[in-house]
Each structure stands twice: as structure tokens, then as C-alpha cells.
Amino acid sequence: MHVDRPVASPCVQICALDDEDICIGCQRNVAEITHWSRMDDGERRQVLQRCHERAAAKGMLL
């Protein structure tokens, strides 16, 4: 039986909020950070997509 591991947190231990209350380390907002442990994998993947989009909009992706 194959069991998928839960989607890992994007936390990179750089925990500080910018002026828009987005973490400068992982790009999650406060609600996404506080609710992460209660999210299912589908919700977590949606958050990760938003984090990617936020980072791209700030020019943070290579």
C-alpha cells in the first residue's frame, strides 16, 4: 500500500511579515500560516501556488 506524505510546510525559518502581512521567508499570509496544520493536501498545494505567485510578482524567483 502506497501512502503519500503530507505536503511539507514552505517555512524556511525566516519569519518576518512585510507591510502587507506576508512572510518574507515563505510568502504565506498570516491566515495561511496559522491554518496550515489544519489544511488538507489540496489546500496546502493551493497555498504553495499562491506563495509561488507572490514570489514571482516580487521578482524573487530565479
LINJOPE-V781261 format. One record per residue. N is the residue number from 1. RES is the residue in one small letter. NEAR is the number of other ideal C-beta (glycine too) atoms within 12 Angstrom. Layout:
BEGIN
n	res	near
N	RES	NEAR
N	RES	NEAR
END
This chain:
BEGIN
n	res	near
1	m	3
2	h	4
3	v	6
4	d	12
5	r	8
6	p	16
7	v	20
8	a	15
9	s	22
10	p	26
11	c	20
12	v	17
13	q	11
14	i	15
15	c	18
16	a	15
17	l	18
18	d	19
19	d	7
20	e	14
21	d	17
22	i	27
23	c	29
24	i	23
25	g	21
26	c	30
27	q	33
28	r	36
29	n	21
30	v	16
31	a	16
32	e	29
33	i	26
34	t	14
35	h	17
36	w	27
37	s	14
38	r	13
39	m	21
40	d	15
41	d	16
42	g	13
43	e	19
44	r	26
45	r	18
46	q	19
47	v	33
48	l	25
49	q	19
50	r	22
51	c	32
52	h	19
53	e	17
54	r	27
55	a	23
56	a	14
57	a	14
58	k	15
59	g	8
60	m	19
61	l	12
62	l	5
END
